[in-house]
Amino acid sequence: MARGVLPCLRCVYILRRHRARFYSDDISGKPEDTDVRNLGRAIVDDFATIRSKYQTPKNPIVLAHGLLGFDELHLAGASLPGIHYWRGIAEAMTKNGIEVITTSVPASSSIEERAAKLGADIEAKAGGKSVNIIAGLDSRHMLSTLKPPNVDVMSLTTIASPHRGSAFADYVFEQIGRKTSTISCKGRLLTMPAAANLPTIYSALGKLNIHTGAFQQLTRRYMSEEFNPSTPDREGVRYFSYGAFVEPALWSAFRVSHRIVAAEEGANDGLVSVASSKWGVYQGTLVNVSHLDLINWTNRIRWLVWEMTGNKRNFNAIAFYLNIGDMLAKEGL
């Protein structure tokens, strides 16, 4: 399962070789929309701390991970404790009286394959109960197209899901699909062989048993021209969504990807724009929250440095997910 990280490392290598272009004026053709007042309700510090009481929804909540995610990852063999994708989130929700169902789908397979596995997991684990899902594109396909007969879904809440694709996915595919690339080096434009082309990368990943179906499906063209037109919302299911916005620090892993997405789509969390995140009833934009913050994977050292420099921590992922449960309860779900 750890091998699923390889595509990301390969992309990082390619992106570093082209970083001069990322920070040139060439990428700033469109203004960055960083004013969240234009992007729905700004959620600044509503989820900074965990409240003493939250309402509990009537139905179980299904947590389904995103691309390159997992349920539990064992890096040192099955005999030692594994790493949980939903770090502390599932436990906190259970402690609050919520019945939590975690699912595991292929890390990088196509949306269609992941959706089929998601439906099978819910059917096997829900025991015929109605459920609320916190997930993304896989769930939309499952609900709209597959419609598994023994899966009764009351609501779907998506969090920074690329409903309209991502400019970063576009950019990566543009780069790795080229035979040559032009980069800026010390004021000169150099034409260099591309690190690899798309068929070669797909072939290599396939030999490592790493599926590649999901990557191209994250492009804006695929989402706007193929996925969304063929994936209408399912009648009777409530759809909610959240987006996130961050200005990455100099040392942030999202600094390059954020700039690419910002130039094309505006405010974003480092990978997915707020505009692309909106689906159904938009609950608001989480301010100064990155894509990793959203699943409680932020390095604790980052928050320590943040607080040592006089800043107040503005987001706690556990408080956020407990609040989603509270929101669903208030909606009668």
C-alpha positions as CSV (number, residue, x, y, z in Angstrom):
1,M,0.0,0.0,0.0
2,A,2.9,2.3,0.7
3,R,3.8,2.1,-3.0
4,G,0.8,4.2,-3.7
5,V,2.9,7.2,-2.8
6,L,5.2,6.7,-5.8
7,P,3.1,8.7,-8.3
8,C,3.3,11.7,-6.0
9,L,7.1,11.4,-5.6
10,R,7.5,11.2,-9.4
11,C,5.4,14.2,-9.9
12,V,7.4,16.1,-7.2
13,Y,10.6,15.3,-9.1
14,I,9.1,16.6,-12.4
15,L,7.7,19.7,-10.7
16,R,11.0,20.5,-9.1
17,R,12.8,20.4,-12.4
18,H,10.3,23.0,-13.7
19,R,10.0,25.1,-10.6
20,A,11.6,28.1,-12.4
21,R,8.5,28.3,-14.6
22,F,6.2,28.1,-11.7
23,Y,7.6,31.2,-10.1
24,S,7.9,33.2,-13.4
25,D,5.4,35.8,-14.6
26,D,4.2,33.3,-17.2
27,I,1.8,31.7,-14.7
28,S,0.1,34.9,-13.6
29,G,-2.1,35.4,-16.6
30,K,-5.3,35.4,-14.4
31,P,-5.8,37.3,-11.2
32,E,-5.8,35.3,-8.0
33,D,-9.2,35.5,-6.2
34,T,-8.1,35.3,-2.6
35,D,-11.1,37.3,-1.2
36,V,-13.1,34.6,0.5
37,R,-16.0,37.0,0.9
38,N,-16.7,36.3,-2.7
39,L,-16.5,32.5,-2.1
40,G,-19.3,31.8,0.3
41,R,-19.3,31.9,4.1
42,A,-15.8,32.4,5.5
43,I,-15.1,29.9,8.3
44,V,-12.2,31.4,10.2
45,D,-11.9,29.8,13.6
46,D,-15.3,28.1,14.2
47,F,-13.5,24.7,14.5
48,A,-10.4,25.9,16.4
49,T,-11.4,23.9,19.5
50,I,-13.5,20.9,20.4
51,R,-16.8,21.9,22.1
52,S,-18.1,20.0,25.1
53,K,-21.3,19.0,23.3
54,Y,-22.4,18.0,19.8
55,Q,-25.7,16.6,18.5
56,T,-25.6,13.1,17.1
57,P,-27.1,12.2,13.8
58,K,-29.7,9.4,13.6
59,N,-27.9,7.4,11.0
60,P,-24.3,6.1,10.8
61,I,-21.6,8.1,9.1
62,V,-19.5,6.5,6.4
63,L,-15.9,7.9,6.1
64,A,-14.5,7.1,2.7
65,H,-10.9,8.2,1.9
66,G,-9.8,10.1,-1.2
67,L,-7.1,9.5,-3.9
68,L,-4.0,7.7,-2.6
69,G,-5.8,7.2,0.7
70,F,-6.3,4.1,2.8
71,D,-8.2,2.8,5.8
72,E,-5.2,1.4,7.8
73,L,-1.6,1.3,6.6
74,H,0.9,-1.2,8.0
75,L,4.4,-0.1,7.2
76,A,6.1,-2.6,9.5
77,G,4.0,-5.7,9.1
78,A,0.6,-6.7,10.4
79,S,2.0,-7.6,13.8
80,L,2.5,-3.9,14.7
81,P,-0.1,-1.1,15.0
82,G,-1.0,0.5,11.7
83,I,-1.4,4.1,10.7
84,H,-5.0,5.2,10.4
85,Y,-6.1,7.5,7.6
86,W,-8.7,9.2,9.8
87,R,-6.3,10.0,12.6
88,G,-8.4,10.5,15.7
89,I,-11.4,11.5,13.8
90,A,-13.3,8.2,13.7
91,E,-12.5,7.6,17.4
92,A,-13.8,11.1,18.4
93,M,-17.0,10.6,16.4
94,T,-17.6,7.2,18.0
95,K,-17.0,8.7,21.5
96,N,-19.7,11.3,20.6
97,G,-22.2,8.5,20.0
98,I,-21.9,8.4,16.2
99,E,-21.9,5.0,14.5
100,V,-18.9,5.3,12.2
101,I,-18.2,3.0,9.2
102,T,-14.8,3.3,7.5
103,T,-14.4,2.0,4.0
104,S,-11.3,1.2,1.9
105,V,-11.2,1.6,-1.9
106,P,-8.3,1.1,-4.3
107,A,-6.0,4.0,-3.8
108,S,-5.6,5.1,-7.4
109,S,-8.1,3.2,-9.4
110,S,-10.7,4.9,-11.6
111,I,-13.7,6.6,-10.1
112,E,-15.9,3.7,-11.4
113,E,-13.8,1.0,-9.8
114,R,-13.5,2.9,-6.5
115,A,-17.3,3.5,-6.5
116,A,-18.1,-0.2,-7.0
117,K,-15.8,-1.1,-4.0
118,L,-17.3,1.7,-1.9
119,G,-20.9,0.4,-2.5
120,A,-19.8,-3.1,-1.7
121,D,-18.2,-2.0,1.6
122,I,-21.2,0.0,2.7
123,E,-23.5,-2.9,1.9
124,A,-21.4,-5.3,3.9
125,K,-20.8,-3.0,6.9
126,A,-24.1,-1.0,7.3
127,G,-26.3,-4.0,7.8
128,G,-29.2,-2.4,5.9
129,K,-29.1,0.9,7.8
130,S,-29.5,4.2,6.1
131,V,-26.2,6.1,6.1
132,N,-24.7,9.6,5.7
133,I,-21.5,9.6,3.6
134,I,-18.5,11.9,3.9
135,A,-16.5,11.3,0.8
136,G,-16.2,12.6,-2.8
137,L,-16.4,11.8,-6.5
138,D,-16.6,8.0,-5.9
139,S,-19.8,8.5,-3.9
140,R,-21.4,10.7,-6.5
141,H,-20.8,8.0,-9.2
142,M,-22.1,5.3,-6.9
143,L,-25.2,7.2,-6.1
144,S,-26.0,8.4,-9.6
145,T,-24.9,5.5,-11.8
146,L,-24.4,2.3,-9.8
147,K,-27.3,2.8,-7.4
148,P,-26.6,-0.4,-5.4
149,P,-29.9,-1.7,-4.2
150,N,-29.0,-2.5,-0.6
151,V,-27.3,0.8,0.1
152,D,-29.6,3.6,1.4
153,V,-27.9,7.0,1.5
154,M,-29.5,9.9,3.2
155,S,-26.8,12.5,2.4
156,L,-23.3,13.1,0.9
157,T,-20.9,15.7,2.3
158,T,-17.8,16.4,0.3
159,I,-14.8,18.3,1.6
160,A,-12.5,20.0,-0.9
161,S,-13.5,17.5,-3.6
162,P,-12.5,18.5,-7.1
163,H,-16.0,18.5,-8.6
164,R,-14.8,20.5,-11.5
165,G,-11.3,19.1,-11.6
166,S,-8.0,20.8,-10.7
167,A,-5.7,23.0,-12.6
168,F,-2.8,21.2,-10.9
169,A,-3.9,17.9,-12.4
170,D,-4.1,19.7,-15.8
171,Y,-0.6,21.0,-15.3
172,V,1.0,17.7,-14.3
173,F,-0.6,15.9,-17.3
174,E,0.6,18.7,-19.6
175,Q,4.2,18.3,-18.3
176,I,4.5,14.5,-18.1
177,G,2.8,14.1,-21.5
178,R,5.3,16.3,-23.4
179,K,8.4,14.9,-25.1
180,T,10.2,18.2,-24.4
181,S,9.7,21.0,-21.9
182,T,10.9,24.6,-21.9
183,I,12.2,25.9,-18.6
184,S,13.8,29.2,-17.5
185,C,17.4,29.0,-16.2
186,K,19.4,32.1,-15.2
187,G,17.4,34.2,-17.6
188,R,17.6,31.8,-20.5
189,L,14.9,29.6,-22.0
190,L,16.1,26.0,-22.3
191,T,14.4,23.1,-24.1
192,M,15.0,19.8,-22.4
193,P,13.7,16.3,-22.7
194,A,10.7,15.6,-20.5
195,A,11.3,13.5,-17.5
196,A,8.9,10.9,-18.9
197,N,5.9,10.7,-21.1
198,L,2.5,9.5,-20.0
199,P,2.5,6.0,-21.5
200,T,5.9,5.3,-20.0
201,I,4.8,6.4,-16.6
202,Y,1.5,4.4,-16.8
203,S,3.4,1.3,-17.9
204,A,5.9,1.6,-15.1
205,L,3.2,2.1,-12.5
206,G,1.2,-0.8,-13.9
207,K,4.2,-3.1,-13.4
208,L,4.3,-2.1,-9.8
209,N,0.6,-3.0,-9.5
210,I,-0.3,0.7,-9.0
211,H,-3.5,1.6,-10.7
212,T,-3.6,4.9,-12.6
213,G,-7.2,5.2,-13.6
214,A,-8.0,8.1,-11.2
215,F,-5.3,10.6,-12.2
216,Q,-6.6,11.7,-15.6
217,Q,-10.1,11.9,-14.2
218,L,-9.1,14.8,-12.0
219,T,-8.5,17.1,-14.9
220,R,-10.9,20.0,-15.5
221,R,-11.7,18.9,-19.0
222,Y,-12.7,15.3,-17.9
223,M,-14.9,16.6,-15.0
224,S,-16.7,19.3,-17.1
225,E,-17.1,17.4,-20.3
226,E,-17.6,13.8,-19.1
227,F,-18.1,13.1,-15.4
228,N,-20.5,15.9,-14.4
229,P,-22.8,15.7,-17.4
230,S,-23.2,12.0,-16.8
231,T,-23.5,12.1,-13.0
232,P,-26.6,14.0,-11.9
233,D,-27.5,14.2,-8.3
234,R,-29.7,11.4,-7.1
235,E,-33.2,12.4,-6.1
236,G,-33.8,12.0,-2.4
237,V,-30.2,12.4,-1.3
238,R,-29.0,15.6,0.4
239,Y,-25.7,17.1,-0.9
240,F,-23.5,19.3,1.2
241,S,-20.0,20.6,0.6
242,Y,-17.1,22.6,2.1
243,G,-14.1,24.2,0.5
244,A,-10.8,25.4,1.9
245,F,-8.4,28.3,1.3
246,V,-4.8,28.7,2.4
247,E,-1.8,31.0,1.7
248,P,1.0,28.4,2.0
249,A,4.2,29.3,3.9
250,L,7.6,29.3,2.2
251,W,8.3,25.8,3.4
252,S,4.9,24.3,2.5
253,A,4.7,21.3,0.3
254,F,1.7,22.9,-1.4
255,R,3.5,26.1,-2.4
256,V,4.0,25.2,-6.1
257,S,0.7,23.5,-6.6
258,H,-1.1,26.3,-4.8
259,R,0.3,28.9,-7.2
260,I,-0.7,26.8,-10.2
261,V,-4.3,26.4,-9.0
262,A,-4.5,30.0,-7.9
263,A,-3.5,31.4,-11.3
264,E,-6.2,29.5,-13.0
265,E,-9.0,29.0,-10.4
266,G,-8.4,31.4,-7.6
267,A,-8.5,30.6,-3.8
268,N,-7.6,27.0,-3.0
269,D,-6.3,24.7,-0.3
270,G,-3.1,23.7,-2.2
271,L,-4.7,21.3,-4.5
272,V,-8.4,22.0,-5.0
273,S,-10.0,25.4,-5.5
274,V,-12.9,26.7,-3.6
275,A,-14.9,27.1,-6.8
276,S,-14.3,23.4,-7.7
277,S,-15.2,22.3,-4.1
278,K,-18.8,23.6,-4.3
279,W,-21.5,21.1,-4.7
280,G,-25.1,21.0,-3.4
281,V,-25.6,23.2,-0.3
282,Y,-22.3,24.9,0.2
283,Q,-21.5,25.2,3.9
284,G,-18.6,27.6,3.6
285,T,-14.9,28.1,3.1
286,L,-12.4,27.1,5.7
287,V,-9.8,29.9,5.9
288,N,-6.1,29.1,6.3
289,V,-6.7,25.4,6.1
290,S,-4.7,23.1,3.7
291,H,-5.7,19.9,2.1
292,L,-3.7,17.9,4.7
293,D,-5.2,19.8,7.6
294,L,-8.6,18.6,6.5
295,I,-7.8,14.9,7.4
296,N,-5.8,15.7,10.6
297,W,-2.5,14.9,9.0
298,T,-0.8,18.2,9.6
299,N,2.5,18.0,11.3
300,R,2.2,19.0,15.0
301,I,5.5,20.9,14.6
302,R,3.8,23.2,12.2
303,W,1.1,24.2,14.7
304,L,3.9,24.6,17.4
305,V,5.8,27.0,15.2
306,W,2.5,28.7,14.3
307,E,1.7,29.3,17.9
308,M,5.3,30.3,18.9
309,T,5.2,33.1,16.3
310,G,2.2,34.6,18.0
311,N,-0.5,33.1,15.9
312,K,-3.6,31.3,17.3
313,R,-4.4,27.9,15.9
314,N,-7.5,28.3,13.8
315,F,-8.5,24.7,12.9
316,N,-8.9,21.4,14.6
317,A,-9.9,18.6,12.2
318,I,-11.6,16.6,14.9
319,A,-13.8,19.6,15.9
320,F,-14.6,20.0,12.2
321,Y,-15.9,16.4,11.7
322,L,-17.8,16.5,14.9
323,N,-19.5,19.6,13.7
324,I,-20.4,17.9,10.4
325,G,-22.2,15.2,12.5
326,D,-23.9,18.0,14.5
327,M,-25.0,19.7,11.2
328,L,-26.4,16.4,9.9
329,A,-28.3,15.9,13.2
330,K,-29.8,19.3,12.9
331,E,-30.9,18.4,9.4
332,G,-32.7,15.4,10.8
333,L,-30.3,13.0,9.2
